[in-house]
Amino acid sequence: MRIATRAERIEPFYVMEVAKAASALAREVADSERPMIFLNIGEPDFTAPPLVQEAAMRAVRAGATQYTQATGLPQLRERISGWYAERFGLDVPARRIVVTAGASAALQLACLALIEAGDEVLMPDPSYPCNRHFVSAAEGRAVMIPATAEERFQLSAAKVEAAWTERTRGVLLASPSNPTGTSIAPDELRRIHSAVQQRGGLTLIDEIYLGLSYDDAFGQSALAIDDQVISINSFSKYFNMTGWRLGWLVVPEALVPVVERLAQNLFICASAVSQYAALACFEPESIAEYERRRGEFRARRDWFIPQLQALGLPVPVVPDGAFYAWADCTGFARRLDVTAADTSWDFAFELMRRAHIAVTPGRDFGTADTARFVRFSTASSMAHLEEAVQRLEALG
């Protein structure tokens, strides 16, 4: 059978390959005194809060399970608009918001609407691997630009200008970022967007961790810049609805009918039950619970990262959002006699084998020095983080 070239271009999602290996080993050690601790997957250990679960059950009982508009329930679009106003002081009209089947669908729709075959899109290296694959699936090419710790592992306007060619279509950024948890300073983001606009390009920004910002200096939406920024967001992270597969896209008003046409054909609509459930995300009781959980995620970061530093797993930039620690594992790996060229890959499997800790090696996130780094997820409980530190101490 002949496989399409576009499919062959998509690399494996290595975090899932590691997860499969970790799950297999976890089954072997399930009855041991040291069960597997999963610090590899970026999934909150919290589930949807009570009001959201109750809203879903009401929707099912009421038979509210049929197709919705391709752009989403009007009342959900209004609720999202209200969240931008209350949380960020922004006027984002509901008519510019398109509800999607997760942030993945939002990225796919944006890429299919805006990227032509051969177009190049600038992205930081390291960055979330699936984002570059959405560009590739739209017949474009992701151009990965090395980003350093001094740059918070983010692109700068100067690097965007230097990398821009006649084939460049725009930039795809993430703030806060996966795997680093770092955000782009608002002034720098404005300079990037200005450089892109001057060249007739597109600014797409993945903001799915925006609700999980811990620093007021960074916790601002790029939508504050102007109405030409395209923002991707999700109910998965801050709203703790990963498996519900619900997200949204904010686009310039003229782009809405284009995205709607694509969504009608590719997805019909997002899950009706998930949409009715998500209405309850914005109730005061739910928001209070989300903020309590955000405080807990922050407390985990504040405890765990100093522990990693003390263990010889330095985190060059303290994350200002999300729930990740991007740690340099080279020194610790040498103590375990791991000296392979792709240090973090072998180190991750060594941790699995010797300490029953699953982490994500840097291979997924790019090629610019990523072999030195592993990503720890602090989306797990404090008890799991404390146990992981004890096991790492015993190894080192």
C-alpha positions as CSV (number, residue, x, y, z in Angstrom):
1,M,0.0,0.0,0.0
2,R,1.4,3.4,-1.0
3,I,1.5,5.8,2.0
4,A,0.9,9.5,1.4
5,T,4.1,11.7,1.5
6,R,2.5,14.0,4.1
7,A,1.9,11.1,6.4
8,E,5.5,9.9,6.0
9,R,6.7,13.4,7.0
10,I,5.1,13.1,10.4
11,E,7.6,11.8,13.0
12,P,6.5,9.6,15.9
13,F,5.2,11.4,18.9
14,Y,8.0,10.2,21.2
15,V,6.4,11.2,24.4
16,M,3.7,8.7,23.7
17,E,6.3,6.0,22.7
18,V,8.0,6.6,26.1
19,A,4.6,6.5,27.8
20,K,3.9,3.1,26.3
21,A,7.2,1.8,27.6
22,A,6.5,3.3,31.0
23,S,3.1,1.7,31.1
24,A,4.4,-1.7,30.2
25,L,7.0,-1.5,32.9
26,A,4.4,-0.2,35.3
27,R,2.4,-3.3,34.9
28,E,5.4,-5.4,35.7
29,V,6.1,-3.5,38.9
30,A,2.5,-2.8,39.9
31,D,2.7,-5.0,43.1
32,S,6.2,-3.8,44.1
33,E,7.0,-1.3,46.8
34,R,8.0,1.2,44.1
35,P,5.2,1.6,41.5
36,M,5.8,3.8,38.5
37,I,5.6,7.5,39.0
38,F,4.4,9.2,35.9
39,L,6.0,12.6,35.4
40,N,6.0,12.4,31.7
41,I,2.5,13.4,30.5
42,G,1.2,16.9,30.5
43,E,-2.2,16.1,31.9
44,P,-3.6,17.6,35.1
45,D,-4.3,15.1,37.9
46,F,-7.5,17.1,38.6
47,T,-10.6,16.2,36.7
48,A,-13.5,18.5,35.7
49,P,-15.0,20.1,38.8
50,P,-18.5,19.1,40.1
51,L,-20.6,21.7,38.3
52,V,-19.0,20.7,35.0
53,Q,-19.7,17.0,35.6
54,E,-23.3,17.8,36.6
55,A,-23.8,19.9,33.5
56,A,-22.7,17.0,31.3
57,M,-25.1,14.6,33.0
58,R,-27.9,17.1,32.6
59,A,-27.2,17.4,28.9
60,V,-27.3,13.7,28.4
61,R,-30.5,13.3,30.4
62,A,-32.1,16.2,28.4
63,G,-31.0,14.6,25.1
64,A,-28.8,17.6,24.3
65,T,-26.4,15.4,22.3
66,Q,-27.1,16.4,18.7
67,Y,-25.0,18.5,16.4
68,T,-24.4,22.1,17.3
69,Q,-23.3,24.9,14.9
70,A,-19.9,24.2,13.5
71,T,-18.6,27.4,15.3
72,G,-20.0,26.1,18.6
73,L,-22.9,26.8,20.9
74,P,-23.6,30.6,20.8
75,Q,-23.9,30.7,24.6
76,L,-20.5,29.0,25.0
77,R,-18.9,31.5,22.7
78,E,-20.4,34.3,24.8
79,R,-19.1,32.7,28.0
80,I,-15.6,32.5,26.6
81,S,-15.8,36.1,25.5
82,G,-16.9,37.0,29.0
83,W,-13.9,35.1,30.5
84,Y,-11.5,37.2,28.4
85,A,-13.2,40.4,29.7
86,E,-13.2,39.3,33.4
87,R,-9.8,37.6,33.5
88,F,-7.7,39.8,31.1
89,G,-9.8,43.0,30.7
90,L,-10.1,42.3,26.9
91,D,-13.0,42.8,24.5
92,V,-13.0,39.7,22.4
93,P,-16.3,39.5,20.6
94,A,-18.0,36.1,20.6
95,R,-18.4,36.3,16.8
96,R,-14.6,36.0,16.5
97,I,-14.5,32.8,18.7
98,V,-14.8,29.4,17.1
99,V,-15.3,26.4,19.4
100,T,-13.3,23.4,18.2
101,A,-12.7,19.7,19.0
102,G,-9.7,20.4,21.2
103,A,-6.9,22.8,20.5
104,S,-5.6,20.2,18.0
105,A,-8.6,20.9,15.8
106,A,-8.1,24.6,16.3
107,L,-4.5,24.4,15.0
108,Q,-5.5,22.2,12.1
109,L,-8.2,24.6,11.0
110,A,-5.9,27.6,11.3
111,C,-3.2,25.9,9.3
112,L,-5.5,24.6,6.6
113,A,-7.1,28.0,6.3
114,L,-3.9,30.0,6.0
115,I,-0.9,27.9,4.9
116,E,-0.2,27.1,1.2
117,A,2.0,24.3,0.0
118,G,5.7,25.3,0.4
119,D,4.9,28.1,2.9
120,E,7.4,28.3,5.8
121,V,6.4,29.0,9.4
122,L,9.0,30.1,12.0
123,M,8.9,28.3,15.4
124,P,11.2,28.2,18.4
125,D,13.4,25.1,19.0
126,P,12.4,23.7,21.5
127,S,8.6,23.6,21.1
128,Y,5.7,21.3,21.2
129,P,6.1,18.7,18.4
130,C,2.5,18.5,17.2
131,N,2.5,22.2,16.3
132,R,5.1,21.7,13.6
133,H,3.3,18.6,12.4
134,F,0.1,20.6,11.9
135,V,2.1,22.9,9.6
136,S,3.5,19.9,7.7
137,A,0.0,18.4,7.3
138,A,-1.1,21.6,5.6
139,E,1.8,21.1,3.2
140,G,3.9,23.8,4.8
141,R,7.3,23.5,6.5
142,A,8.2,24.4,10.0
143,V,11.5,26.3,10.3
144,M,12.9,25.6,13.8
145,I,15.0,28.5,15.2
146,P,17.2,27.7,18.1
147,A,16.1,29.5,21.2
148,T,18.4,29.8,24.2
149,A,17.8,30.1,28.0
150,E,18.8,33.7,27.8
151,E,15.8,34.2,25.4
152,R,13.6,32.2,27.8
153,F,13.6,29.5,25.0
154,Q,11.4,31.8,22.9
155,L,11.8,33.6,19.7
156,S,12.8,37.2,19.5
157,A,11.8,39.9,17.0
158,A,15.5,40.0,15.9
159,K,15.6,36.3,15.2
160,V,12.3,36.4,13.3
161,E,13.5,39.3,11.1
162,A,16.8,37.5,10.5
163,A,15.1,34.2,9.5
164,W,12.4,35.7,7.3
165,T,12.5,34.8,3.6
166,E,10.2,35.2,0.6
167,R,8.7,31.8,1.5
168,T,8.0,32.7,5.2
169,R,4.2,32.8,5.9
170,G,4.4,33.7,9.6
171,V,5.2,32.5,13.1
172,L,3.7,29.9,15.3
173,L,4.5,30.6,19.0
174,A,3.4,29.2,22.4
175,S,3.1,31.3,25.5
176,P,3.4,29.7,28.1
177,S,5.3,27.0,26.2
178,N,5.5,23.3,26.3
179,P,8.1,22.0,27.2
180,T,9.7,24.9,29.1
181,G,6.7,26.6,30.8
182,T,8.2,30.0,29.8
183,S,6.3,32.9,28.2
184,I,7.2,35.6,25.8
185,A,7.5,39.0,27.4
186,P,4.6,41.2,26.2
187,D,6.8,43.9,24.8
188,E,8.8,41.3,22.9
189,L,5.7,39.7,21.6
190,R,4.5,43.1,20.3
191,R,7.8,43.6,18.5
192,I,7.5,40.1,16.9
193,H,3.9,40.7,15.8
194,S,4.9,44.1,14.4
195,A,7.8,42.6,12.4
196,V,5.4,39.9,11.1
197,Q,2.7,42.4,10.1
198,Q,5.2,44.6,8.3
199,R,6.0,41.6,6.1
200,G,2.4,40.7,5.5
201,G,2.6,37.6,7.6
202,L,0.6,35.7,10.3
203,T,1.0,35.5,14.0
204,L,-0.4,32.3,15.4
205,I,0.0,31.8,19.1
206,D,-0.8,28.7,21.2
207,E,-2.2,30.0,24.5
208,I,-3.5,26.7,25.9
209,Y,-1.6,27.2,29.2
210,L,-2.5,30.9,29.5
211,G,-4.9,30.2,32.5
212,L,-2.0,28.6,34.3
213,S,0.2,31.7,34.4
214,Y,1.9,32.5,37.8
215,D,3.5,35.8,37.0
216,D,1.5,39.0,36.2
217,A,4.4,40.2,34.0
218,F,3.7,37.4,31.6
219,G,0.1,36.2,32.2
220,Q,-1.5,38.3,29.4
221,S,-3.1,37.2,26.2
222,A,-1.6,38.1,22.9
223,L,-5.1,39.2,21.9
224,A,-4.4,42.4,23.7
225,I,-2.1,43.4,20.8
226,D,-4.7,43.7,18.0
227,D,-7.4,41.8,16.2
228,Q,-5.0,40.2,13.7
229,V,-3.4,37.9,16.2
230,I,-4.8,34.3,15.9
231,S,-5.0,32.6,19.3
232,I,-5.5,28.9,20.0
233,N,-6.9,27.9,23.4
234,S,-8.2,24.8,25.1
235,F,-10.4,23.5,28.0
236,S,-7.8,20.8,28.7
237,K,-5.2,22.5,30.9
238,Y,-6.6,25.3,33.1
239,F,-10.1,23.9,32.9
240,N,-9.0,20.3,33.5
241,M,-11.0,18.7,30.7
242,T,-8.3,16.8,28.7
243,G,-10.4,13.9,27.5
244,W,-13.4,16.0,26.7
245,R,-11.6,17.3,23.6
246,L,-12.8,20.9,23.5
247,G,-10.9,24.0,22.6
248,W,-11.4,27.3,20.7
249,L,-9.8,29.6,18.2
250,V,-9.9,33.4,18.1
251,V,-9.5,34.8,14.6
252,P,-10.0,38.0,12.7
253,E,-13.6,38.5,11.9
254,A,-13.1,38.0,8.2
255,L,-11.6,34.6,8.8
256,V,-14.6,33.2,10.7
257,P,-16.6,32.0,7.7
258,V,-13.5,30.4,6.2
259,V,-12.8,28.4,9.4
260,E,-16.5,27.6,9.7
261,R,-16.6,26.1,6.2
262,L,-13.6,24.0,7.0
263,A,-15.0,22.9,10.4
264,Q,-18.4,21.9,8.8
265,N,-16.6,19.6,6.4
266,L,-13.8,18.2,8.7
267,F,-15.5,18.0,12.1
268,I,-19.2,19.0,11.7
269,C,-18.9,20.3,15.3
270,A,-17.2,19.8,18.7
271,S,-18.9,17.3,21.1
272,A,-22.3,18.7,22.1
273,V,-22.0,17.2,25.6
274,S,-18.6,18.7,26.2
275,Q,-19.9,22.1,25.1
276,Y,-22.9,22.0,27.4
277,A,-20.6,20.9,30.2
278,A,-18.1,23.7,29.5
279,L,-20.7,26.3,30.1
280,A,-20.4,25.5,33.8
281,C,-16.6,26.2,33.7
282,F,-17.4,29.9,34.0
283,E,-19.6,29.7,37.0
284,P,-18.1,31.6,40.0
285,E,-17.9,28.3,42.0
286,S,-16.0,26.6,39.2
287,I,-13.6,29.6,38.7
288,A,-12.9,29.6,42.4
289,E,-12.0,25.9,42.2
290,Y,-9.8,26.5,39.2
291,E,-8.0,29.3,40.9
292,R,-7.4,27.0,44.0
293,R,-6.0,24.4,41.7
294,R,-3.8,27.0,39.9
295,G,-2.4,27.8,43.4
296,E,-1.6,24.2,43.9
297,F,0.2,23.9,40.6
298,R,2.2,26.9,41.5
299,A,3.1,25.4,44.9
300,R,4.3,22.2,43.2
301,R,6.5,24.3,40.9
302,D,7.9,26.3,43.8
303,W,8.8,23.1,45.7
304,F,9.9,20.8,43.0
305,I,12.2,23.0,40.9
306,P,14.6,23.9,43.8
307,Q,14.7,20.1,44.6
308,L,15.8,19.4,41.0
309,Q,18.4,22.1,41.1
310,A,19.8,20.7,44.4
311,L,20.0,17.2,42.8
312,G,22.1,18.4,39.9
313,L,19.2,18.7,37.4
314,P,19.3,22.4,36.7
315,V,16.3,24.2,35.3
316,P,17.9,27.2,33.3
317,V,14.7,29.2,33.3
318,V,12.1,28.9,36.1
319,P,8.7,28.4,34.3
320,D,6.2,31.2,34.7
321,G,3.3,29.1,33.7
322,A,2.0,25.6,32.7
323,F,3.3,22.6,34.8
324,Y,6.7,21.6,33.4
325,A,10.3,21.7,34.4
326,W,12.8,21.7,31.5
327,A,15.9,20.3,33.2
328,D,19.4,19.7,32.0
329,C,20.2,16.1,32.8
330,T,23.7,15.8,31.5
331,G,25.5,16.0,34.9
332,F,23.1,13.6,36.6
333,A,23.3,11.2,33.6
334,R,27.1,11.0,33.8
335,R,26.7,9.9,37.4
336,L,24.5,7.1,36.1
337,D,27.1,6.3,33.4
338,V,24.8,7.5,30.6
339,T,27.0,9.0,28.0
340,A,25.1,8.5,24.7
341,A,24.9,11.3,22.2
342,D,21.2,11.5,22.8
343,T,21.7,11.7,26.5
344,S,18.2,12.5,27.6
345,W,16.7,9.6,25.7
346,D,18.9,7.0,27.4
347,F,18.6,8.8,30.7
348,A,14.8,8.7,30.5
349,F,14.9,4.9,30.1
350,E,17.5,4.5,32.8
351,L,15.2,6.4,35.2
352,M,12.3,4.2,34.3
353,R,14.4,1.1,34.8
354,R,16.3,2.0,38.0
355,A,13.9,4.4,39.8
356,H,10.5,3.7,38.2
357,I,10.1,7.3,37.3
358,A,8.8,8.2,33.8
359,V,9.9,11.5,32.3
360,T,9.9,12.9,28.7
361,P,13.3,13.1,26.8
362,G,14.1,16.2,24.8
363,R,14.0,14.4,21.4
364,D,10.3,15.3,20.8
365,F,10.8,19.0,21.1
366,G,13.4,19.8,18.5
367,T,17.1,19.4,17.8
368,A,18.7,22.5,19.2
369,D,20.5,21.1,22.3
370,T,17.4,19.1,23.3
371,A,19.5,16.0,23.8
372,R,20.6,17.6,27.1
373,F,17.2,18.1,28.5
374,V,14.3,16.1,29.9
375,R,10.8,17.5,30.7
376,F,9.4,16.8,34.1
377,S,5.6,17.3,34.5
378,T,4.5,18.7,37.8
379,A,0.8,18.0,36.9
380,S,1.1,15.0,39.3
381,S,0.4,15.2,43.0
382,M,2.8,16.7,45.5
383,A,3.0,13.2,47.1
384,H,4.3,11.8,43.8
385,L,6.7,14.6,43.4
386,E,8.1,14.1,46.9
387,E,8.5,10.4,46.3
388,A,10.2,11.1,42.9
389,V,12.7,13.3,44.6
390,Q,13.5,10.7,47.2
391,R,14.1,8.1,44.5
392,L,16.3,10.6,42.5
393,E,18.3,11.3,45.7
394,A,18.9,7.5,46.2
395,L,20.2,7.2,42.6
396,G,22.5,10.2,42.8
